[in-house]
């Protein structure tokens, strides 16, 4: 979850508890910021990313890994 105004509304809505649990269980333990998404864009558009082509960047703070492989505190 990237903390935009819409995401903040979702956190305060009926599904908020589920979203908070998901974020707390992620590797970084929080949601992302628009600036963090922008940093990846800057990398891709800048000299440091000149050789990157045709890639997907999963920016979820570890939520997907937690979903597939379980709670990191159990390992």
PyMOL Python script that loads the backbone (N, CA, C, O; Angstrom):
from pymol import cmd

cmd.read_pdbstr("""\
ATOM      1  N   UNK A   1       0.847  -1.165   0.000  1.00  0.00           N
ATOM      2  CA  UNK A   1       0.000   0.000   0.000  1.00  0.00           C
ATOM      3  C   UNK A   1       0.899   1.236   0.000  1.00  0.00           C
ATOM      4  O   UNK A   1       1.796   1.372   0.832  1.00  0.00           O
ATOM      5  N   UNK A   2       0.639   2.123  -0.943  1.00  0.00           N
ATOM      6  CA  UNK A   2       1.335   3.402  -0.994  1.00  0.00           C
ATOM      7  C   UNK A   2       0.415   4.435  -0.351  1.00  0.00           C
ATOM      8  O   UNK A   2      -0.749   4.553  -0.733  1.00  0.00           O
ATOM      9  N   UNK A   3       0.923   5.172   0.606  1.00  0.00           N
ATOM     10  CA  UNK A   3       0.099   6.106   1.368  1.00  0.00           C
ATOM     11  C   UNK A   3      -0.266   7.348   0.563  1.00  0.00           C
ATOM     12  O   UNK A   3       0.423   8.368   0.585  1.00  0.00           O
ATOM     13  N   UNK A   4      -1.373   7.214  -0.141  1.00  0.00           N
ATOM     14  CA  UNK A   4      -2.001   8.311  -0.862  1.00  0.00           C
ATOM     15  C   UNK A   4      -3.265   8.681  -0.087  1.00  0.00           C
ATOM     16  O   UNK A   4      -3.635   7.971   0.848  1.00  0.00           O
ATOM     17  N   UNK A   5      -3.934   9.775  -0.452  1.00  0.00           N
ATOM     18  CA  UNK A   5      -5.195  10.086   0.234  1.00  0.00           C
ATOM     19  C   UNK A   5      -6.205   8.939   0.159  1.00  0.00           C
ATOM     20  O   UNK A   5      -6.893   8.664   1.141  1.00  0.00           O
ATOM     21  N   UNK A   6      -6.302   8.269  -0.991  1.00  0.00           N
ATOM     22  CA  UNK A   6      -7.229   7.145  -1.115  1.00  0.00           C
ATOM     23  C   UNK A   6      -6.839   5.997  -0.185  1.00  0.00           C
ATOM     24  O   UNK A   6      -7.705   5.390   0.445  1.00  0.00           O
ATOM     25  N   UNK A   7      -5.554   5.700  -0.097  1.00  0.00           N
ATOM     26  CA  UNK A   7      -5.100   4.627   0.791  1.00  0.00           C
ATOM     27  C   UNK A   7      -5.392   4.965   2.247  1.00  0.00           C
ATOM     28  O   UNK A   7      -5.780   4.091   3.022  1.00  0.00           O
ATOM     29  N   UNK A   8      -5.210   6.212   2.619  1.00  0.00           N
ATOM     30  CA  UNK A   8      -5.523   6.607   3.998  1.00  0.00           C
ATOM     31  C   UNK A   8      -7.015   6.445   4.286  1.00  0.00           C
ATOM     32  O   UNK A   8      -7.393   6.050   5.389  1.00  0.00           O
ATOM     33  N   UNK A   9      -7.864   6.748   3.300  1.00  0.00           N
ATOM     34  CA  UNK A   9      -9.301   6.514   3.468  1.00  0.00           C
ATOM     35  C   UNK A   9      -9.574   5.028   3.668  1.00  0.00           C
ATOM     36  O   UNK A   9     -10.391   4.659   4.511  1.00  0.00           O
ATOM     37  N   UNK A  10      -8.903   4.175   2.905  1.00  0.00           N
ATOM     38  CA  UNK A  10      -9.085   2.729   3.048  1.00  0.00           C
ATOM     39  C   UNK A  10      -8.675   2.255   4.443  1.00  0.00           C
ATOM     40  O   UNK A  10      -9.339   1.402   5.031  1.00  0.00           O
ATOM     41  N   UNK A  11      -7.584   2.806   4.970  1.00  0.00           N
ATOM     42  CA  UNK A  11      -7.135   2.414   6.317  1.00  0.00           C
ATOM     43  C   UNK A  11      -8.153   2.785   7.388  1.00  0.00           C
ATOM     44  O   UNK A  11      -8.227   2.136   8.431  1.00  0.00           O
ATOM     45  N   UNK A  12      -8.928   3.817   7.133  1.00  0.00           N
ATOM     46  CA  UNK A  12      -9.933   4.250   8.098  1.00  0.00           C
ATOM     47  C   UNK A  12     -11.314   3.677   7.795  1.00  0.00           C
ATOM     48  O   UNK A  12     -12.276   3.967   8.507  1.00  0.00           O
ATOM     49  N   UNK A  13     -11.416   2.868   6.747  1.00  0.00           N
ATOM     50  CA  UNK A  13     -12.690   2.276   6.364  1.00  0.00           C
ATOM     51  C   UNK A  13     -12.882   0.902   6.982  1.00  0.00           C
ATOM     52  O   UNK A  13     -12.109   0.483   7.844  1.00  0.00           O
ATOM     53  N   UNK A  14     -13.916   0.206   6.535  1.00  0.00           N
ATOM     54  CA  UNK A  14     -14.243  -1.100   7.120  1.00  0.00           C
ATOM     55  C   UNK A  14     -13.161  -2.162   6.918  1.00  0.00           C
ATOM     56  O   UNK A  14     -13.081  -3.105   7.705  1.00  0.00           O
ATOM     57  N   UNK A  15     -12.331  -2.032   5.886  1.00  0.00           N
ATOM     58  CA  UNK A  15     -11.262  -3.002   5.654  1.00  0.00           C
ATOM     59  C   UNK A  15      -9.946  -2.579   6.303  1.00  0.00           C
ATOM     60  O   UNK A  15      -8.930  -3.256   6.148  1.00  0.00           O
ATOM     61  N   UNK A  16      -9.964  -1.470   7.023  1.00  0.00           N
ATOM     62  CA  UNK A  16      -8.755  -0.938   7.655  1.00  0.00           C
ATOM     63  C   UNK A  16      -7.997  -1.925   8.517  1.00  0.00           C
ATOM     64  O   UNK A  16      -6.777  -2.030   8.383  1.00  0.00           O
ATOM     65  N   UNK A  17      -8.672  -2.657   9.401  1.00  0.00           N
ATOM     66  CA  UNK A  17      -7.942  -3.609  10.250  1.00  0.00           C
ATOM     67  C   UNK A  17      -7.165  -4.653   9.442  1.00  0.00           C
ATOM     68  O   UNK A  17      -6.043  -5.008   9.803  1.00  0.00           O
ATOM     69  N   UNK A  18      -7.752  -5.136   8.365  1.00  0.00           N
ATOM     70  CA  UNK A  18      -7.056  -6.109   7.516  1.00  0.00           C
ATOM     71  C   UNK A  18      -5.839  -5.509   6.836  1.00  0.00           C
ATOM     72  O   UNK A  18      -4.790  -6.147   6.744  1.00  0.00           O
ATOM     73  N   UNK A  19      -5.984  -4.273   6.357  1.00  0.00           N
ATOM     74  CA  UNK A  19      -4.846  -3.592   5.739  1.00  0.00           C
ATOM     75  C   UNK A  19      -3.728  -3.352   6.755  1.00  0.00           C
ATOM     76  O   UNK A  19      -2.553  -3.554   6.449  1.00  0.00           O
ATOM     77  N   UNK A  20      -4.094  -2.921   7.960  1.00  0.00           N
ATOM     78  CA  UNK A  20      -3.074  -2.674   8.986  1.00  0.00           C
ATOM     79  C   UNK A  20      -2.343  -3.964   9.352  1.00  0.00           C
ATOM     80  O   UNK A  20      -1.126  -3.953   9.538  1.00  0.00           O
ATOM     81  N   UNK A  21      -3.070  -5.067   9.456  1.00  0.00           N
ATOM     82  CA  UNK A  21      -2.434  -6.356   9.747  1.00  0.00           C
ATOM     83  C   UNK A  21      -1.475  -6.741   8.625  1.00  0.00           C
ATOM     84  O   UNK A  21      -0.373  -7.227   8.884  1.00  0.00           O
ATOM     85  N   UNK A  22      -1.894  -6.525   7.375  1.00  0.00           N
ATOM     86  CA  UNK A  22      -1.047  -6.836   6.227  1.00  0.00           C
ATOM     87  C   UNK A  22       0.237  -6.009   6.279  1.00  0.00           C
ATOM     88  O   UNK A  22       1.324  -6.545   6.066  1.00  0.00           O
ATOM     89  N   UNK A  23       0.125  -4.730   6.555  1.00  0.00           N
ATOM     90  CA  UNK A  23       1.301  -3.857   6.599  1.00  0.00           C
ATOM     91  C   UNK A  23       2.230  -4.234   7.750  1.00  0.00           C
ATOM     92  O   UNK A  23       3.448  -4.270   7.580  1.00  0.00           O
ATOM     93  N   UNK A  24       1.664  -4.511   8.905  1.00  0.00           N
ATOM     94  CA  UNK A  24       2.480  -4.876  10.068  1.00  0.00           C
ATOM     95  C   UNK A  24       3.225  -6.184   9.838  1.00  0.00           C
ATOM     96  O   UNK A  24       4.314  -6.372  10.380  1.00  0.00           O
ATOM     97  N   UNK A  25       2.659  -7.093   9.046  1.00  0.00           N
ATOM     98  CA  UNK A  25       3.288  -8.378   8.783  1.00  0.00           C
ATOM     99  C   UNK A  25       4.317  -8.352   7.666  1.00  0.00           C
ATOM    100  O   UNK A  25       5.006  -9.342   7.421  1.00  0.00           O
ATOM    101  N   UNK A  26       4.417  -7.215   6.989  1.00  0.00           N
ATOM    102  CA  UNK A  26       5.372  -7.134   5.887  1.00  0.00           C
ATOM    103  C   UNK A  26       6.795  -6.985   6.417  1.00  0.00           C
ATOM    104  O   UNK A  26       7.001  -6.667   7.588  1.00  0.00           O
ATOM    105  N   UNK A  27       7.762  -7.217   5.554  1.00  0.00           N
ATOM    106  CA  UNK A  27       9.170  -7.141   5.965  1.00  0.00           C
ATOM    107  C   UNK A  27       9.551  -5.764   6.501  1.00  0.00           C
ATOM    108  O   UNK A  27      10.328  -5.665   7.451  1.00  0.00           O
ATOM    109  N   UNK A  28       9.018  -4.714   5.910  1.00  0.00           N
ATOM    110  CA  UNK A  28       9.368  -3.368   6.381  1.00  0.00           C
ATOM    111  C   UNK A  28       8.407  -2.856   7.445  1.00  0.00           C
ATOM    112  O   UNK A  28       8.699  -1.866   8.116  1.00  0.00           O
ATOM    113  N   UNK A  29       7.266  -3.515   7.606  1.00  0.00           N
ATOM    114  CA  UNK A  29       6.333  -3.180   8.675  1.00  0.00           C
ATOM    115  C   UNK A  29       5.572  -1.881   8.484  1.00  0.00           C
ATOM    116  O   UNK A  29       5.078  -1.306   9.454  1.00  0.00           O
ATOM    117  N   UNK A  30       5.469  -1.414   7.256  1.00  0.00           N
ATOM    118  CA  UNK A  30       4.761  -0.155   6.994  1.00  0.00           C
ATOM    119  C   UNK A  30       4.393  -0.089   5.521  1.00  0.00           C
ATOM    120  O   UNK A  30       4.829  -0.913   4.717  1.00  0.00           O
ATOM    121  N   UNK A  31       3.599   0.888   5.191  1.00  0.00           N
ATOM    122  CA  UNK A  31       3.289   1.158   3.794  1.00  0.00           C
ATOM    123  C   UNK A  31       4.374   2.030   3.185  1.00  0.00           C
ATOM    124  O   UNK A  31       5.272   2.511   3.876  1.00  0.00           O
ATOM    125  N   UNK A  32       4.272   2.220   1.883  1.00  0.00           N
ATOM    126  CA  UNK A  32       5.247   3.037   1.167  1.00  0.00           C
ATOM    127  C   UNK A  32       4.771   4.459   1.000  1.00  0.00           C
ATOM    128  O   UNK A  32       3.626   4.789   1.308  1.00  0.00           O
ATOM    129  N   UNK A  33       5.660   5.295   0.510  1.00  0.00           N
ATOM    130  CA  UNK A  33       5.332   6.693   0.261  1.00  0.00           C
ATOM    131  C   UNK A  33       5.397   6.971  -1.238  1.00  0.00           C
ATOM    132  O   UNK A  33       6.103   6.277  -1.969  1.00  0.00           O
ATOM    133  N   UNK A  34       4.669   7.978  -1.694  1.00  0.00           N
ATOM    134  CA  UNK A  34       4.795   8.359  -3.096  1.00  0.00           C
ATOM    135  C   UNK A  34       6.241   8.692  -3.475  1.00  0.00           C
ATOM    136  O   UNK A  34       6.662   8.414  -4.598  1.00  0.00           O
ATOM    137  N   UNK A  35       6.993   9.273  -2.566  1.00  0.00           N
ATOM    138  CA  UNK A  35       8.393   9.584  -2.853  1.00  0.00           C
ATOM    139  C   UNK A  35       9.211   8.325  -3.110  1.00  0.00           C
ATOM    140  O   UNK A  35      10.116   8.336  -3.945  1.00  0.00           O
ATOM    141  N   UNK A  36       8.906   7.246  -2.408  1.00  0.00           N
ATOM    142  CA  UNK A  36       9.634   5.994  -2.634  1.00  0.00           C
ATOM    143  C   UNK A  36       9.335   5.434  -4.023  1.00  0.00           C
ATOM    144  O   UNK A  36      10.219   4.867  -4.667  1.00  0.00           O
ATOM    145  N   UNK A  37       8.112   5.587  -4.482  1.00  0.00           N
ATOM    146  CA  UNK A  37       7.783   5.176  -5.847  1.00  0.00           C
ATOM    147  C   UNK A  37       8.538   6.069  -6.833  1.00  0.00           C
ATOM    148  O   UNK A  37       9.082   5.587  -7.827  1.00  0.00           O
ATOM    149  N   UNK A  38       8.565   7.366  -6.550  1.00  0.00           N
ATOM    150  CA  UNK A  38       9.298   8.296  -7.399  1.00  0.00           C
ATOM    151  C   UNK A  38      10.782   7.985  -7.466  1.00  0.00           C
ATOM    152  O   UNK A  38      11.411   8.188  -8.505  1.00  0.00           O
ATOM    153  N   UNK A  39      11.349   7.494  -6.370  1.00  0.00           N
ATOM    154  CA  UNK A  39      12.773   7.127  -6.370  1.00  0.00           C
ATOM    155  C   UNK A  39      13.067   6.018  -7.368  1.00  0.00           C
ATOM    156  O   UNK A  39      14.100   6.035  -8.037  1.00  0.00           O
ATOM    157  N   UNK A  40      12.156   5.054  -7.469  1.00  0.00           N
ATOM    158  CA  UNK A  40      12.352   3.986  -8.444  1.00  0.00           C
ATOM    159  C   UNK A  40      12.228   4.550  -9.863  1.00  0.00           C
ATOM    160  O   UNK A  40      12.991   4.175 -10.754  1.00  0.00           O
ATOM    161  N   UNK A  41      11.272   5.443 -10.065  1.00  0.00           N
ATOM    162  CA  UNK A  41      11.147   6.090 -11.365  1.00  0.00           C
ATOM    163  C   UNK A  41      12.402   6.864 -11.728  1.00  0.00           C
ATOM    164  O   UNK A  41      12.860   6.818 -12.869  1.00  0.00           O
ATOM    165  N   UNK A  42      12.957   7.576 -10.754  1.00  0.00           N
ATOM    166  CA  UNK A  42      14.187   8.330 -11.005  1.00  0.00           C
ATOM    167  C   UNK A  42      15.349   7.398 -11.340  1.00  0.00           C
ATOM    168  O   UNK A  42      16.162   7.702 -12.212  1.00  0.00           O
ATOM    169  N   UNK A  43      15.423   6.271 -10.649  1.00  0.00           N
ATOM    170  CA  UNK A  43      16.456   5.288 -10.962  1.00  0.00           C
ATOM    171  C   UNK A  43      16.331   4.825 -12.402  1.00  0.00           C
ATOM    172  O   UNK A  43      17.317   4.786 -13.138  1.00  0.00           O
ATOM    173  N   UNK A  44      15.109   4.471 -12.804  1.00  0.00           N
ATOM    174  CA  UNK A  44      14.894   3.946 -14.147  1.00  0.00           C
ATOM    175  C   UNK A  44      15.161   4.986 -15.228  1.00  0.00           C
ATOM    176  O   UNK A  44      15.607   4.644 -16.323  1.00  0.00           O
ATOM    177  N   UNK A  45      14.895   6.233 -14.929  1.00  0.00           N
ATOM    178  CA  UNK A  45      15.089   7.294 -15.929  1.00  0.00           C
ATOM    179  C   UNK A  45      16.495   7.870 -15.910  1.00  0.00           C
ATOM    180  O   UNK A  45      16.896   8.572 -16.839  1.00  0.00           O
ATOM    181  N   UNK A  46      17.239   7.577 -14.864  1.00  0.00           N
ATOM    182  CA  UNK A  46      18.565   8.158 -14.712  1.00  0.00           C
ATOM    183  C   UNK A  46      19.676   7.291 -15.268  1.00  0.00           C
ATOM    184  O   UNK A  46      19.442   6.189 -15.764  1.00  0.00           O
ATOM    185  N   UNK A  47      20.858   7.798 -15.177  1.00  0.00           N
ATOM    186  CA  UNK A  47      22.047   7.106 -15.674  1.00  0.00           C
ATOM    187  C   UNK A  47      22.249   5.756 -14.989  1.00  0.00           C
ATOM    188  O   UNK A  47      22.669   4.791 -15.628  1.00  0.00           O
ATOM    189  N   UNK A  48      21.953   5.684 -13.693  1.00  0.00           N
ATOM    190  CA  UNK A  48      22.151   4.441 -12.946  1.00  0.00           C
ATOM    191  C   UNK A  48      21.254   3.309 -13.453  1.00  0.00           C
ATOM    192  O   UNK A  48      21.568   2.136 -13.248  1.00  0.00           O
ATOM    193  N   UNK A  49      20.151   3.646 -14.106  1.00  0.00           N
ATOM    194  CA  UNK A  49      19.236   2.630 -14.608  1.00  0.00           C
ATOM    195  C   UNK A  49      19.303   2.438 -16.106  1.00  0.00           C
ATOM    196  O   UNK A  49      18.397   1.850 -16.696  1.00  0.00           O
ATOM    197  N   UNK A  50      20.353   2.920 -16.726  1.00  0.00           N
ATOM    198  CA  UNK A  50      20.449   2.907 -18.186  1.00  0.00           C
ATOM    199  C   UNK A  50      20.398   1.498 -18.788  1.00  0.00           C
ATOM    200  O   UNK A  50      19.979   1.340 -19.935  1.00  0.00           O
ATOM    201  N   UNK A  51      20.810   0.491 -18.047  1.00  0.00           N
ATOM    202  CA  UNK A  51      20.861  -0.869 -18.592  1.00  0.00           C
ATOM    203  C   UNK A  51      19.630  -1.693 -18.206  1.00  0.00           C
ATOM    204  O   UNK A  51      19.519  -2.855 -18.595  1.00  0.00           O
ATOM    205  N   UNK A  52      18.709  -1.103 -17.446  1.00  0.00           N
ATOM    206  CA  UNK A  52      17.508  -1.819 -17.019  1.00  0.00           C
ATOM    207  C   UNK A  52      16.449  -1.691 -18.111  1.00  0.00           C
ATOM    208  O   UNK A  52      16.057  -0.585 -18.484  1.00  0.00           O
ATOM    209  N   UNK A  53      15.995  -2.832 -18.617  1.00  0.00           N
ATOM    210  CA  UNK A  53      14.942  -2.844 -19.632  1.00  0.00           C
ATOM    211  C   UNK A  53      13.994  -3.997 -19.357  1.00  0.00           C
ATOM    212  O   UNK A  53      14.423  -5.055 -18.897  1.00  0.00           O
ATOM    213  N   UNK A  54      12.732  -3.808 -19.628  1.00  0.00           N
ATOM    214  CA  UNK A  54      11.760  -4.888 -19.563  1.00  0.00           C
ATOM    215  C   UNK A  54      11.643  -5.569 -18.216  1.00  0.00           C
ATOM    216  O   UNK A  54      11.501  -6.790 -18.153  1.00  0.00           O
ATOM    217  N   UNK A  55      11.700  -4.817 -17.154  1.00  0.00           N
ATOM    218  CA  UNK A  55      11.639  -5.412 -15.816  1.00  0.00           C
ATOM    219  C   UNK A  55      10.381  -4.966 -15.082  1.00  0.00           C
ATOM    220  O   UNK A  55       9.823  -3.905 -15.362  1.00  0.00           O
ATOM    221  N   UNK A  56       9.948  -5.795 -14.139  1.00  0.00           N
ATOM    222  CA  UNK A  56       8.873  -5.443 -13.217  1.00  0.00           C
ATOM    223  C   UNK A  56       9.499  -5.209 -11.855  1.00  0.00           C
ATOM    224  O   UNK A  56      10.379  -5.961 -11.435  1.00  0.00           O
ATOM    225  N   UNK A  57       9.063  -4.196 -11.179  1.00  0.00           N
ATOM    226  CA  UNK A  57       9.562  -3.900  -9.839  1.00  0.00           C
ATOM    227  C   UNK A  57       8.403  -4.014  -8.865  1.00  0.00           C
ATOM    228  O   UNK A  57       7.467  -3.215  -8.895  1.00  0.00           O
ATOM    229  N   UNK A  58       8.477  -5.009  -8.009  1.00  0.00           N
ATOM    230  CA  UNK A  58       7.447  -5.218  -7.004  1.00  0.00           C
ATOM    231  C   UNK A  58       7.768  -4.333  -5.812  1.00  0.00           C
ATOM    232  O   UNK A  58       8.753  -4.553  -5.108  1.00  0.00           O
ATOM    233  N   UNK A  59       6.946  -3.350  -5.597  1.00  0.00           N
ATOM    234  CA  UNK A  59       7.171  -2.404  -4.497  1.00  0.00           C
ATOM    235  C   UNK A  59       6.069  -2.599  -3.464  1.00  0.00           C
ATOM    236  O   UNK A  59       5.091  -1.851  -3.435  1.00  0.00           O
ATOM    237  N   UNK A  60       6.236  -3.604  -2.624  1.00  0.00           N
ATOM    238  CA  UNK A  60       5.200  -3.879  -1.636  1.00  0.00           C
ATOM    239  C   UNK A  60       5.748  -4.075  -0.229  1.00  0.00           C
ATOM    240  O   UNK A  60       5.018  -4.510   0.661  1.00  0.00           O
ATOM    241  N   UNK A  61       7.001  -3.765  -0.020  1.00  0.00           N
ATOM    242  CA  UNK A  61       7.578  -3.856   1.320  1.00  0.00           C
ATOM    243  C   UNK A  61       7.635  -5.266   1.878  1.00  0.00           C
ATOM    244  O   UNK A  61       7.835  -5.449   3.078  1.00  0.00           O
ATOM    245  N   UNK A  62       7.462  -6.262   1.026  1.00  0.00           N
ATOM    246  CA  UNK A  62       7.520  -7.648   1.473  1.00  0.00           C
ATOM    247  C   UNK A  62       6.169  -8.293   1.712  1.00  0.00           C
ATOM    248  O   UNK A  62       6.101  -9.419   2.205  1.00  0.00           O
ATOM    249  N   UNK A  63       5.072  -7.586   1.364  1.00  0.00           N
ATOM    250  CA  UNK A  63       3.737  -8.142   1.587  1.00  0.00           C
ATOM    251  C   UNK A  63       3.538  -9.444   0.813  1.00  0.00           C
ATOM    252  O   UNK A  63       2.995 -10.407   1.354  1.00  0.00           O
ATOM    253  N   UNK A  64       3.969  -9.482  -0.440  1.00  0.00           N
ATOM    254  CA  UNK A  64       3.791 -10.687  -1.247  1.00  0.00           C
ATOM    255  C   UNK A  64       4.582 -11.857  -0.677  1.00  0.00           C
ATOM    256  O   UNK A  64       4.074 -12.977  -0.631  1.00  0.00           O
ATOM    257  N   UNK A  65       5.802 -11.621  -0.249  1.00  0.00           N
ATOM    258  CA  UNK A  65       6.612 -12.690   0.342  1.00  0.00           C
ATOM    259  C   UNK A  65       5.960 -13.221   1.607  1.00  0.00           C
ATOM    260  O   UNK A  65       5.957 -14.430   1.839  1.00  0.00           O
ATOM    261  N   UNK A  66       5.409 -12.338   2.425  1.00  0.00           N
ATOM    262  CA  UNK A  66       4.738 -12.761   3.653  1.00  0.00           C
ATOM    263  C   UNK A  66       3.516 -13.601   3.310  1.00  0.00           C
ATOM    264  O   UNK A  66       3.233 -14.598   3.974  1.00  0.00           O
ATOM    265  N   UNK A  67       2.796 -13.197   2.274  1.00  0.00           N
ATOM    266  CA  UNK A  67       1.603 -13.942   1.849  1.00  0.00           C
ATOM    267  C   UNK A  67       1.971 -15.361   1.424  1.00  0.00           C
ATOM    268  O   UNK A  67       1.324 -16.323   1.838  1.00  0.00           O
ATOM    269  N   UNK A  68       3.007 -15.492   0.600  1.00  0.00           N
ATOM    270  CA  UNK A  68       3.377 -16.796   0.060  1.00  0.00           C
ATOM    271  C   UNK A  68       4.185 -17.646   1.028  1.00  0.00           C
ATOM    272  O   UNK A  68       4.049 -18.870   1.022  1.00  0.00           O
ATOM    273  N   UNK A  69       5.012 -17.040   1.851  1.00  0.00           N
ATOM    274  CA  UNK A  69       5.963 -17.815   2.664  1.00  0.00           C
ATOM    275  C   UNK A  69       5.729 -17.721   4.160  1.00  0.00           C
ATOM    276  O   UNK A  69       6.450 -18.350   4.934  1.00  0.00           O
ATOM    277  N   UNK A  70       4.734 -16.948   4.583  1.00  0.00           N
ATOM    278  CA  UNK A  70       4.376 -16.903   5.976  1.00  0.00           C
ATOM    279  C   UNK A  70       5.043 -15.810   6.774  1.00  0.00           C
ATOM    280  O   UNK A  70       5.897 -15.072   6.283  1.00  0.00           O
ATOM    281  N   UNK A  71       4.633 -15.732   7.991  1.00  0.00           N
ATOM    282  CA  UNK A  71       5.118 -14.727   8.921  1.00  0.00           C
ATOM    283  C   UNK A  71       6.621 -14.899   9.119  1.00  0.00           C
ATOM    284  O   UNK A  71       7.085 -15.982   9.476  1.00  0.00           O
ATOM    285  N   UNK A  72       7.367 -13.845   8.892  1.00  0.00           N
ATOM    286  CA  UNK A  72       8.835 -13.905   8.992  1.00  0.00           C
ATOM    287  C   UNK A  72       9.301 -14.186  10.423  1.00  0.00           C
ATOM    288  O   UNK A  72      10.414 -14.673  10.622  1.00  0.00           O
ATOM    289  N   UNK A  73       8.469 -13.888  11.411  1.00  0.00           N
ATOM    290  CA  UNK A  73       8.869 -14.135  12.796  1.00  0.00           C
ATOM    291  C   UNK A  73       8.801 -15.623  13.147  1.00  0.00           C
ATOM    292  O   UNK A  73       9.352 -16.048  14.162  1.00  0.00           O
ATOM    293  N   UNK A  74       8.131 -16.405  12.316  1.00  0.00           N
ATOM    294  CA  UNK A  74       8.032 -17.845  12.562  1.00  0.00           C
ATOM    295  C   UNK A  74       9.257 -18.602  12.060  1.00  0.00           C
ATOM    296  O   UNK A  74       9.446 -19.765  12.418  1.00  0.00           O
ATOM    297  N   UNK A  75      10.080 -17.979  11.250  1.00  0.00           N
ATOM    298  CA  UNK A  75      11.241 -18.670  10.643  1.00  0.00           C
ATOM    299  C   UNK A  75      12.499 -18.490  11.446  1.00  0.00           C
ATOM    300  O   UNK A  75      13.551 -19.007  11.069  1.00  0.00           O
TER     301      UNK A  75
END
""", "prot")
cmd.dss("prot")
cmd.show_as("cartoon", "prot")
cmd.util.cbc("prot")
cmd.orient("prot")
